[in-house]
Amino acid sequence: MSSNVVYAIVKAGGRQEKVSVGDVVVVDKLAEEIGSSIELQPLMLVDGDAITVDAAKLDKVSVKAEVVDSAKGPKISIIKYKNKSGYRKRQGHRQKMSVVKITAIA
């Protein structure tokens, strides 16, 4: 493993994602417009051999990203059925997502 690898674990949309500069990540829908810049909260930073997890040191670290696009997740089918009573209910759902590109980890 080379010593110049830089990546971060960030909290994005209720989940944790491993990101490095140039990565494109799909997260839950964000309120920001397409093309706007956002800052994600880092939970861990790996810079070569140095691993930072201390909250006081992570406050100084910023992970900047740009909202590239909005998308929809896969279709989820919800089917309810009760035997012998004639009850059937069918419903679908597609979660709204945002596509984000990581621009800087500093």
MOPAC internal coordinates of N, CA, C and O (Angstrom, degrees):
PM7 1SCF
backbone

  N    0.0000 0     0.00 0     0.00 0    0    0    0
  C    1.4439 1     0.00 0     0.00 0    1    0    0
  C    1.5255 1   108.74 1     0.00 0    2    1    0
  O    1.2310 1   120.79 1   -50.12 1    3    2    1
  N    1.3162 1   116.09 1   129.88 1    3    2    1
  C    1.4615 1   118.98 1  -178.59 1    5    3    2
  C    1.5175 1   110.57 1   -76.37 1    6    5    3
  O    1.2310 1   121.11 1   -21.35 1    7    6    5
  N    1.3283 1   115.48 1   158.65 1    7    6    5
  C    1.4576 1   119.96 1  -173.54 1    9    7    6
  C    1.5243 1   113.14 1   -87.89 1   10    9    7
  O    1.2310 1   119.08 1   176.83 1   11   10    9
  N    1.3486 1   119.35 1    -3.17 1   11   10    9
  C    1.4567 1   120.42 1  -177.89 1   13   11   10
  C    1.5269 1   113.31 1  -104.42 1   14   13   11
  O    1.2310 1   119.84 1  -158.04 1   15   14   13
  N    1.3122 1   117.92 1    21.96 1   15   14   13
  C    1.4549 1   121.77 1   178.47 1   17   15   14
  C    1.5252 1   108.99 1   -79.78 1   18   17   15
  O    1.2310 1   121.01 1   -54.41 1   19   18   17
  N    1.3371 1   115.68 1   125.59 1   19   18   17
  C    1.4632 1   120.79 1   178.26 1   21   19   18
  C    1.5187 1   108.06 1  -124.28 1   22   21   19
  O    1.2310 1   121.07 1   -58.51 1   23   22   21
  N    1.3329 1   115.56 1   121.49 1   23   22   21
  C    1.4597 1   119.95 1   173.18 1   25   23   22
  C    1.5157 1   108.68 1  -148.71 1   26   25   23
  O    1.2310 1   121.45 1   -14.64 1   27   26   25
  N    1.3224 1   114.83 1   165.36 1   27   26   25
  C    1.4597 1   120.53 1  -178.65 1   29   27   26
  C    1.5195 1   109.24 1  -137.12 1   30   29   27
  O    1.2310 1   121.24 1   -28.29 1   31   30   29
  N    1.3115 1   115.23 1   151.71 1   31   30   29
  C    1.4654 1   122.07 1   169.35 1   33   31   30
  C    1.5200 1   105.63 1  -100.65 1   34   33   31
  O    1.2310 1   120.31 1   -61.15 1   35   34   33
  N    1.3395 1   117.02 1   118.85 1   35   34   33
  C    1.4626 1   120.99 1  -176.71 1   37   35   34
  C    1.5173 1   110.42 1  -117.91 1   38   37   35
  O    1.2310 1   121.20 1   -23.86 1   39   38   37
  N    1.3169 1   115.31 1   156.14 1   39   38   37
  C    1.4568 1   122.12 1   174.84 1   41   39   38
  C    1.5168 1   107.29 1   -94.84 1   42   41   39
  O    1.2310 1   120.86 1   -60.90 1   43   42   41
  N    1.3242 1   115.97 1   119.10 1   43   42   41
  C    1.4602 1   120.42 1  -177.05 1   45   43   42
  C    1.5210 1   108.99 1  -142.12 1   46   45   43
  O    1.2310 1   120.77 1   -67.91 1   47   46   45
  N    1.3129 1   116.13 1   112.09 1   47   46   45
  C    1.4536 1   120.39 1   175.58 1   49   47   46
  C    1.5045 1   114.33 1    66.03 1   50   49   47
  O    1.2310 1   119.40 1  -142.88 1   51   50   49
  N    1.3251 1   118.76 1    37.12 1   51   50   49
  C    1.4484 1   121.46 1   177.35 1   53   51   50
  C    1.5120 1   114.20 1    83.30 1   54   53   51
  O    1.2310 1   119.99 1   177.23 1   55   54   53
  N    1.3272 1   117.63 1    -2.77 1   55   54   53
  C    1.4585 1   121.76 1   178.06 1   57   55   54
  C    1.5229 1   109.29 1  -124.70 1   58   57   55
  O    1.2310 1   121.09 1   -12.27 1   59   58   57
  N    1.3247 1   115.53 1   167.73 1   59   58   57
  C    1.4581 1   120.77 1   176.50 1   61   59   58
  C    1.5167 1   108.69 1  -108.11 1   62   61   59
  O    1.2310 1   120.58 1   -44.36 1   63   62   61
  N    1.3445 1   116.49 1   135.64 1   63   62   61
  C    1.4498 1   122.35 1  -178.29 1   65   63   62
  C    1.5224 1   109.47 1  -126.94 1   66   65   63
  O    1.2310 1   120.57 1   -38.43 1   67   66   65
  N    1.3220 1   116.52 1   141.57 1   67   66   65
  C    1.4592 1   121.33 1   173.26 1   69   67   66
  C    1.5186 1   107.14 1   -91.27 1   70   69   67
  O    1.2310 1   120.14 1   -58.47 1   71   70   69
  N    1.3401 1   117.34 1   121.53 1   71   70   69
  C    1.4614 1   121.51 1  -175.11 1   73   71   70
  C    1.5231 1   110.46 1  -132.02 1   74   73   71
  O    1.2310 1   121.29 1   -29.04 1   75   74   73
  N    1.3117 1   115.13 1   150.96 1   75   74   73
  C    1.4513 1   122.63 1   169.28 1   77   75   74
  C    1.5272 1   106.78 1  -136.51 1   78   77   75
  O    1.2310 1   120.29 1    -8.22 1   79   78   77
  N    1.3296 1   117.06 1   171.78 1   79   78   77
  C    1.4645 1   120.79 1  -175.63 1   81   79   78
  C    1.5264 1   109.67 1   -63.28 1   82   81   79
  O    1.2310 1   120.81 1   -48.88 1   83   82   81
  N    1.3356 1   116.05 1   131.12 1   83   82   81
  C    1.4585 1   122.19 1   179.78 1   85   83   82
  C    1.5130 1   114.25 1    95.72 1   86   85   83
  O    1.2310 1   119.47 1   169.61 1   87   86   85
  N    1.3227 1   118.62 1   -10.39 1   87   86   85
  C    1.4677 1   121.61 1   179.70 1   89   87   86
  C    1.5229 1   110.55 1   -70.98 1   90   89   87
  O    1.2310 1   121.09 1   -32.84 1   91   90   89
  N    1.3276 1   115.52 1   147.16 1   91   90   89
  C    1.4599 1   122.45 1   173.87 1   93   91   90
  C    1.5206 1   107.10 1  -111.75 1   94   93   91
  O    1.2310 1   120.65 1   -56.74 1   95   94   93
  N    1.3406 1   116.36 1   123.26 1   95   94   93
  C    1.4576 1   122.41 1  -173.45 1   97   95   94
  C    1.5265 1   108.75 1  -123.08 1   98   97   95
  O    1.2310 1   120.72 1   -39.74 1   99   98   97
  N    1.3361 1   116.22 1   140.26 1   99   98   97
  C    1.4648 1   121.89 1   175.62 1  101   99   98
  C    1.5252 1   107.58 1  -101.39 1  102  101   99
  O    1.2310 1   120.56 1   -59.60 1  103  102  101
  N    1.3441 1   116.54 1   120.40 1  103  102  101
  C    1.4631 1   122.40 1  -178.95 1  105  103  102
  C    1.5182 1   109.12 1  -125.30 1  106  105  103
  O    1.2310 1   120.50 1    -8.39 1  107  106  105
  N    1.3413 1   116.66 1   171.61 1  107  106  105
  C    1.4590 1   120.31 1   175.76 1  109  107  106
  C    1.5177 1   110.26 1   -59.16 1  110  109  107
  O    1.2310 1   120.66 1   -21.60 1  111  110  109
  N    1.3258 1   116.34 1   158.40 1  111  110  109
  C    1.4668 1   121.56 1  -173.62 1  113  111  110
  C    1.5249 1   111.44 1   -57.03 1  114  113  111
  O    1.2310 1   121.53 1   -47.78 1  115  114  113
  N    1.3385 1   114.67 1   132.22 1  115  114  113
  C    1.4549 1   122.35 1   177.01 1  117  115  114
  C    1.5260 1   109.13 1  -105.20 1  118  117  115
  O    1.2310 1   120.55 1   -26.20 1  119  118  117
  N    1.3204 1   116.55 1   153.80 1  119  118  117
  C    1.4613 1   121.20 1  -178.08 1  121  119  118
  C    1.5266 1   112.27 1   -77.41 1  122  121  119
  O    1.2310 1   119.62 1   165.44 1  123  122  121
  N    1.3270 1   118.33 1   -14.56 1  123  122  121
  C    1.4551 1   121.82 1  -176.46 1  125  123  122
  C    1.5270 1   111.76 1   -71.89 1  126  125  123
  O    1.2310 1   121.18 1   -25.36 1  127  126  125
  N    1.3371 1   115.35 1   154.64 1  127  126  125
  C    1.4612 1   122.47 1   178.50 1  129  127  126
  C    1.5329 1   109.71 1   -76.02 1  130  129  127
  O    1.2310 1   121.04 1   -18.22 1  131  130  129
  N    1.3440 1   115.61 1   161.78 1  131  130  129
  C    1.4544 1   121.33 1   175.10 1  133  131  130
  C    1.5257 1   108.18 1   -67.53 1  134  133  131
  O    1.2310 1   120.52 1   -47.74 1  135  134  133
  N    1.3218 1   116.61 1   132.26 1  135  134  133
  C    1.4567 1   122.17 1  -178.55 1  137  135  134
  C    1.5126 1   113.88 1    95.64 1  138  137  135
  O    1.2310 1   119.66 1   169.67 1  139  138  137
  N    1.3305 1   118.25 1   -10.33 1  139  138  137
  C    1.4590 1   120.28 1  -179.92 1  141  139  138
  C    1.5276 1   110.23 1   -82.87 1  142  141  139
  O    1.2310 1   121.34 1   -21.12 1  143  142  141
  N    1.3220 1   115.04 1   158.88 1  143  142  141
  C    1.4540 1   121.69 1  -178.37 1  145  143  142
  C    1.5225 1   109.18 1  -100.44 1  146  145  143
  O    1.2310 1   120.79 1   -39.52 1  147  146  145
  N    1.3329 1   116.09 1   140.48 1  147  146  145
  C    1.4628 1   121.34 1   178.73 1  149  147  146
  C    1.5153 1   108.98 1  -130.57 1  150  149  147
  O    1.2310 1   120.78 1   -13.13 1  151  150  149
  N    1.3131 1   116.11 1   166.87 1  151  150  149
  C    1.4623 1   121.60 1   176.51 1  153  151  150
  C    1.5218 1   107.95 1  -124.87 1  154  153  151
  O    1.2310 1   120.74 1   -51.85 1  155  154  153
  N    1.3367 1   116.18 1   128.15 1  155  154  153
  C    1.4552 1   122.27 1  -178.79 1  157  155  154
  C    1.5230 1   109.99 1   -99.76 1  158  157  155
  O    1.2310 1   120.68 1   -29.90 1  159  158  157
  N    1.3222 1   116.31 1   150.10 1  159  158  157
  C    1.4647 1   122.41 1  -177.61 1  161  159  158
  C    1.5294 1   110.08 1   -83.45 1  162  161  159
  O    1.2310 1   119.63 1   -63.18 1  163  162  161
  N    1.3485 1   118.31 1   116.82 1  163  162  161
  C    1.4650 1   119.57 1   178.34 1  165  163  162
  C    1.5276 1   111.60 1   -80.51 1  166  165  163
  O    1.2310 1   120.65 1   -38.68 1  167  166  165
  N    1.3236 1   116.36 1   141.32 1  167  166  165
  C    1.4577 1   122.55 1   176.56 1  169  167  166
  C    1.5233 1   111.21 1  -107.92 1  170  169  167
  O    1.2310 1   121.12 1   154.87 1  171  170  169
  N    1.3494 1   115.46 1   -25.13 1  171  170  169
  C    1.4540 1   120.89 1   178.05 1  173  171  170
  C    1.5207 1   108.19 1  -154.94 1  174  173  171
  O    1.2310 1   120.28 1   -35.90 1  175  174  173
  N    1.3317 1   117.07 1   144.10 1  175  174  173
  C    1.4620 1   122.11 1   179.06 1  177  175  174
  C    1.5139 1   108.52 1  -129.46 1  178  177  175
  O    1.2310 1   120.73 1   -50.88 1  179  178  177
  N    1.3376 1   116.21 1   129.12 1  179  178  177
  C    1.4530 1   122.12 1   176.50 1  181  179  178
  C    1.5192 1   107.15 1  -116.37 1  182  181  179
  O    1.2310 1   120.86 1   -62.56 1  183  182  181
  N    1.3417 1   115.97 1   117.44 1  183  182  181
  C    1.4590 1   122.41 1   179.73 1  185  183  182
  C    1.5235 1   107.54 1  -125.17 1  186  185  183
  O    1.2310 1   121.10 1   -88.67 1  187  186  185
  N    1.3310 1   115.49 1    91.33 1  187  186  185
  C    1.4608 1   120.04 1  -175.22 1  189  187  186
  C    1.5109 1   110.04 1    69.15 1  190  189  187
  O    1.2310 1   120.71 1    62.38 1  191  190  189
  N    1.3380 1   116.26 1  -117.62 1  191  190  189
  C    1.4624 1   120.92 1   179.26 1  193  191  190
  C    1.5203 1   112.43 1   -93.43 1  194  193  191
  O    1.2310 1   119.98 1   169.98 1  195  194  193
  N    1.3429 1   117.65 1   -10.02 1  195  194  193
  C    1.4692 1   121.62 1  -178.13 1  197  195  194
  C    1.5233 1   110.10 1   -88.25 1  198  197  195
  O    1.2310 1   120.86 1   -54.74 1  199  198  197
  N    1.3294 1   115.96 1   125.26 1  199  198  197
  C    1.4623 1   122.26 1   178.49 1  201  199  198
  C    1.5215 1   107.32 1  -114.99 1  202  201  199
  O    1.2310 1   120.75 1   -54.83 1  203  202  201
  N    1.3488 1   116.17 1   125.17 1  203  202  201
  C    1.4587 1   121.53 1  -178.54 1  205  203  202
  C    1.5152 1   109.40 1  -114.30 1  206  205  203
  O    1.2310 1   120.63 1   -57.70 1  207  206  205
  N    1.3418 1   116.39 1   122.30 1  207  206  205
  C    1.4597 1   121.79 1   176.10 1  209  207  206
  C    1.5221 1   111.40 1  -128.25 1  210  209  207
  O    1.2310 1   120.06 1   175.82 1  211  210  209
  N    1.3186 1   117.49 1    -4.18 1  211  210  209
  C    1.4596 1   122.56 1  -178.96 1  213  211  210
  C    1.5338 1   109.96 1   -69.73 1  214  213  211
  O    1.2310 1   120.15 1   -51.91 1  215  214  213
  N    1.3196 1   117.33 1   128.09 1  215  214  213
  C    1.4632 1   121.88 1  -176.04 1  217  215  214
  C    1.5234 1   111.95 1   -62.98 1  218  217  215
  O    1.2310 1   119.64 1   144.67 1  219  218  217
  N    1.3197 1   118.30 1   -35.33 1  219  218  217
  C    1.4629 1   121.05 1  -179.79 1  221  219  218
  C    1.5277 1   111.05 1   -66.42 1  222  221  219
  O    1.2310 1   120.33 1   140.80 1  223  222  221
  N    1.3200 1   116.98 1   -39.20 1  223  222  221
  C    1.4703 1   120.57 1   178.62 1  225  223  222
  C    1.5211 1   111.53 1   -75.53 1  226  225  223
  O    1.2310 1   120.19 1   148.20 1  227  226  225
  N    1.3371 1   117.23 1   -31.80 1  227  226  225
  C    1.4623 1   120.45 1  -179.46 1  229  227  226
  C    1.5229 1   112.14 1   -73.23 1  230  229  227
  O    1.2310 1   119.51 1   160.57 1  231  230  229
  N    1.3407 1   118.54 1   -19.43 1  231  230  229
  C    1.4628 1   120.57 1   175.69 1  233  231  230
  C    1.5213 1   111.23 1   -64.04 1  234  233  231
  O    1.2310 1   120.17 1   152.88 1  235  234  233
  N    1.3303 1   117.29 1   -27.12 1  235  234  233
  C    1.4627 1   121.98 1   179.66 1  237  235  234
  C    1.5222 1   112.15 1   -82.83 1  238  237  235
  O    1.2310 1   120.15 1   163.41 1  239  238  237
  N    1.3294 1   117.31 1   -16.59 1  239  238  237
  C    1.4661 1   122.28 1  -178.31 1  241  239  238
  C    1.5259 1   109.15 1   -88.32 1  242  241  239
  O    1.2310 1   120.57 1   -42.66 1  243  242  241
  N    1.3303 1   116.52 1   137.34 1  243  242  241
  C    1.4642 1   120.09 1   176.36 1  245  243  242
  C    1.5215 1   109.45 1  -126.82 1  246  245  243
  O    1.2310 1   121.12 1   -43.79 1  247  246  245
  N    1.3162 1   115.45 1   136.21 1  247  246  245
  C    1.4614 1   122.34 1   175.61 1  249  247  246
  C    1.5221 1   105.95 1  -113.13 1  250  249  247
  O    1.2310 1   120.90 1   -71.32 1  251  250  249
  N    1.3335 1   115.88 1   108.68 1  251  250  249
  C    1.4623 1   121.34 1  -177.01 1  253  251  250
  C    1.5206 1   109.55 1   -97.58 1  254  253  251
  O    1.2310 1   121.34 1   -37.77 1  255  254  253
  N    1.3314 1   115.05 1   142.23 1  255  254  253
  C    1.4558 1   121.32 1  -178.64 1  257  255  254
  C    1.5213 1   109.50 1  -142.10 1  258  257  255
  O    1.2310 1   121.07 1   -17.53 1  259  258  257
  N    1.3189 1   115.56 1   162.47 1  259  258  257
  C    1.4598 1   121.98 1   178.86 1  261  259  258
  C    1.5271 1   108.23 1  -124.79 1  262  261  259
  O    1.2310 1   120.79 1   -45.64 1  263  262  261
  N    1.3344 1   116.10 1   134.36 1  263  262  261
  C    1.4613 1   121.08 1   178.18 1  265  263  262
  C    1.5223 1   107.49 1   -76.70 1  266  265  263
  O    1.2310 1   120.37 1   -62.38 1  267  266  265
  N    1.3337 1   116.91 1   117.62 1  267  266  265
  C    1.4555 1   121.84 1  -174.73 1  269  267  266
  C    1.5240 1   111.71 1   -94.56 1  270  269  267
  O    1.2310 1   120.41 1   138.10 1  271  270  269
  N    1.3399 1   116.81 1   -41.90 1  271  270  269
  C    1.4641 1   119.76 1  -172.34 1  273  271  270
  C    1.5242 1   108.89 1  -159.43 1  274  273  271
  O    1.2310 1   121.03 1   -13.25 1  275  274  273
  N    1.3225 1   115.63 1   166.75 1  275  274  273
  C    1.4572 1   120.94 1   170.31 1  277  275  274
  C    1.5211 1   107.30 1  -117.03 1  278  277  275
  O    1.2310 1   120.58 1   -31.90 1  279  278  277
  N    1.3246 1   116.49 1   148.10 1  279  278  277
  C    1.4535 1   121.07 1  -175.62 1  281  279  278
  C    1.5172 1   109.19 1  -146.75 1  282  281  279
  O    1.2310 1   121.15 1    -3.13 1  283  282  281
  N    1.3252 1   115.41 1   176.87 1  283  282  281
  C    1.4508 1   121.49 1   174.44 1  285  283  282
  C    1.5176 1   108.81 1  -120.70 1  286  285  283
  O    1.2310 1   121.11 1   -35.43 1  287  286  285
  N    1.3150 1   115.48 1   144.57 1  287  286  285
  C    1.4557 1   121.51 1   179.34 1  289  287  286
  C    1.5225 1   110.83 1   -77.07 1  290  289  287
  O    1.2310 1   120.42 1     3.77 1  291  290  289
  N    1.3194 1   116.81 1  -176.23 1  291  290  289
  C    1.4634 1   119.74 1   179.98 1  293  291  290
  C    1.5289 1   111.75 1   -69.49 1  294  293  291
  O    1.2310 1   120.99 1   -24.62 1  295  294  293
  N    1.3229 1   115.70 1   155.38 1  295  294  293
  C    1.4569 1   121.40 1   179.94 1  297  295  294
  C    1.5226 1   109.45 1   -74.06 1  298  297  295
  O    1.2310 1   121.17 1   -47.46 1  299  298  297
  N    1.3191 1   115.37 1   132.54 1  299  298  297
  C    1.4573 1   122.10 1   177.21 1  301  299  298
  C    1.5230 1   107.42 1  -111.91 1  302  301  299
  O    1.2310 1   120.42 1   -54.71 1  303  302  301
  N    1.3253 1   116.79 1   125.29 1  303  302  301
  C    1.4630 1   121.72 1   179.30 1  305  303  302
  C    1.5203 1   109.56 1   -95.44 1  306  305  303
  O    1.2310 1   121.29 1   -49.72 1  307  306  305
  N    1.3266 1   115.15 1   130.28 1  307  306  305
  C    1.4573 1   121.59 1   178.17 1  309  307  306
  C    1.5246 1   106.72 1  -116.90 1  310  309  307
  O    1.2310 1   120.36 1   -63.11 1  311  310  309
  N    1.3268 1   116.92 1   116.89 1  311  310  309
  C    1.4592 1   121.43 1  -178.31 1  313  311  310
  C    1.5230 1   108.74 1  -125.47 1  314  313  311
  O    1.2310 1   120.78 1   -53.37 1  315  314  313
  N    1.3504 1   116.12 1   126.63 1  315  314  313
  C    1.4590 1   121.42 1   175.98 1  317  315  314
  C    1.5315 1   107.64 1  -115.90 1  318  317  315
  O    1.2310 1   120.36 1   -40.76 1  319  318  317
  N    1.3231 1   116.92 1   139.24 1  319  318  317
  C    1.4514 1   121.58 1  -175.97 1  321  319  318
  C    1.5192 1   108.99 1  -148.87 1  322  321  319
  O    1.2310 1   120.93 1   -44.95 1  323  322  321
  N    1.3256 1   115.84 1   135.05 1  323  322  321
  C    1.4616 1   120.65 1   174.48 1  325  323  322
  C    1.5293 1   107.77 1  -121.33 1  326  325  323
  O    1.2310 1   121.41 1   -50.26 1  327  326  325
  N    1.2806 1   114.90 1   129.74 1  327  326  325
  C    1.4511 1   122.16 1  -176.15 1  329  327  326
  C    1.5426 1   111.51 1   -67.85 1  330  329  327
  O    1.2310 1   119.97 1   -41.31 1  331  330  329
  N    1.3163 1   117.66 1   138.69 1  331  330  329
  C    1.4612 1   127.00 1   171.71 1  333  331  330
  C    1.5213 1   114.74 1    67.44 1  334  333  331
  O    1.2310 1   118.97 1  -177.30 1  335  334  333
  N    1.3220 1   119.57 1     2.70 1  335  334  333
  C    1.4640 1   119.07 1  -179.64 1  337  335  334
  C    1.5248 1   112.30 1  -112.93 1  338  337  335
  O    1.2310 1   120.02 1   174.37 1  339  338  337
  N    1.3171 1   117.56 1    -5.63 1  339  338  337
  C    1.4564 1   120.77 1   178.85 1  341  339  338
  C    1.5216 1   113.34 1    79.11 1  342  341  339
  O    1.2310 1   119.85 1  -167.25 1  343  342  341
  N    1.3072 1   117.88 1    12.75 1  343  342  341
  C    1.4577 1   121.17 1  -178.22 1  345  343  342
  C    1.5216 1   110.20 1   -90.16 1  346  345  343
  O    1.2310 1   121.23 1   -60.96 1  347  346  345
  N    1.3172 1   115.24 1   119.04 1  347  346  345
  C    1.4655 1   122.04 1   174.12 1  349  347  346
  C    1.5095 1   108.17 1  -138.24 1  350  349  347
  O    1.2310 1   120.67 1   -44.75 1  351  350  349
  N    1.3131 1   116.33 1   135.25 1  351  350  349
  C    1.4571 1   120.58 1   176.93 1  353  351  350
  C    1.5187 1   107.67 1  -137.35 1  354  353  351
  O    1.2310 1   121.31 1   -48.30 1  355  354  353
  N    1.3286 1   115.10 1   131.70 1  355  354  353
  C    1.4610 1   120.54 1  -178.55 1  357  355  354
  C    1.5196 1   108.51 1  -125.62 1  358  357  355
  O    1.2310 1   120.68 1   -46.66 1  359  358  357
  N    1.3310 1   116.30 1   133.34 1  359  358  357
  C    1.4523 1   121.29 1  -176.64 1  361  359  358
  C    1.5293 1   107.98 1  -146.63 1  362  361  359
  O    1.2310 1   120.51 1   -27.79 1  363  362  361
  N    1.3317 1   116.62 1   152.21 1  363  362  361
  C    1.4549 1   121.22 1   177.78 1  365  363  362
  C    1.5229 1   110.59 1  -130.10 1  366  365  363
  O    1.2310 1   120.96 1   -18.05 1  367  366  365
  N    1.3207 1   115.77 1   161.95 1  367  366  365
  C    1.4631 1   120.31 1  -179.82 1  369  367  366
  C    1.5141 1   109.32 1  -151.10 1  370  369  367
  O    1.2310 1   120.49 1   -39.88 1  371  370  369
  N    1.3413 1   116.67 1   140.12 1  371  370  369
  C    1.4648 1   122.51 1   171.75 1  373  371  370
  C    1.5232 1   107.76 1  -130.31 1  374  373  371
  O    1.2310 1   120.60 1   -60.87 1  375  374  373
  N    1.3213 1   116.46 1   119.13 1  375  374  373
  C    1.4580 1   122.25 1  -178.91 1  377  375  374
  C    1.5243 1   110.35 1   -73.87 1  378  377  375
  O    1.2310 1   120.32 1   -42.42 1  379  378  377
  N    1.3271 1   117.00 1   137.58 1  379  378  377
  C    1.4593 1   121.19 1   176.54 1  381  379  378
  C    1.5250 1   109.26 1   -83.21 1  382  381  379
  O    1.2310 1   120.78 1   -43.94 1  383  382  381
  N    1.3313 1   116.12 1   136.06 1  383  382  381
  C    1.4605 1   122.67 1  -174.94 1  385  383  382
  C    1.5267 1   109.95 1  -128.62 1  386  385  383
  O    1.2310 1   121.05 1   -17.75 1  387  386  385
  N    1.3187 1   115.60 1   162.25 1  387  386  385
  C    1.4601 1   122.64 1   172.93 1  389  387  386
  C    1.5221 1   108.28 1  -122.02 1  390  389  387
  O    1.2310 1   121.05 1   -41.46 1  391  390  389
  N    1.3304 1   115.61 1   138.54 1  391  390  389
  C    1.4579 1   121.56 1   176.95 1  393  391  390
  C    1.5225 1   106.87 1   -98.60 1  394  393  391
  O    1.2310 1   120.93 1   -55.09 1  395  394  393
  N    1.3485 1   115.82 1   124.91 1  395  394  393
  C    1.4573 1   122.24 1  -172.78 1  397  395  394
  C    1.5318 1   109.19 1  -124.61 1  398  397  395
  O    1.2310 1   120.83 1   -43.23 1  399  398  397
  N    1.3415 1   116.03 1   136.77 1  399  398  397
  C    1.4614 1   121.43 1   176.47 1  401  399  398
  C    1.5282 1   108.77 1  -110.84 1  402  401  399
  O    1.2310 1   120.51 1   -51.73 1  403  402  401
  N    1.3195 1   116.64 1   128.27 1  403  402  401
  C    1.4649 1   122.04 1  -179.46 1  405  403  402
  C    1.5275 1   108.38 1   -78.43 1  406  405  403
  O    1.2310 1   120.56 1   -55.72 1  407  406  405
  N    1.3325 1   116.54 1   124.28 1  407  406  405
  C    1.4557 1   121.54 1  -177.13 1  409  407  406
  C    1.5141 1   113.87 1  -103.47 1  410  409  407
  O    1.2310 1   119.09 1   147.88 1  411  410  409
  N    1.3234 1   119.34 1   -32.12 1  411  410  409
  C    1.4697 1   121.02 1  -177.49 1  413  411  410
  C    1.5157 1   111.56 1  -156.32 1  414  413  411
  O    1.2310 1   121.19 1   -34.83 1  415  414  413
  N    1.3172 1   115.34 1   145.17 1  415  414  413
  C    1.4619 1   122.89 1   169.85 1  417  415  414
  C    1.5229 1   105.55 1  -127.16 1  418  417  415
  O    1.2310 1   121.26 1   -67.79 1  419  418  417
  N    1.3316 1   115.19 1   112.21 1  419  418  417
  C    1.4729 1   118.62 1  -177.06 1  421  419  418
  C    1.5092 1   110.91 1  -137.46 1  422  421  419
  O    1.2310 1   120.10 1   180.00 1  423  422  421

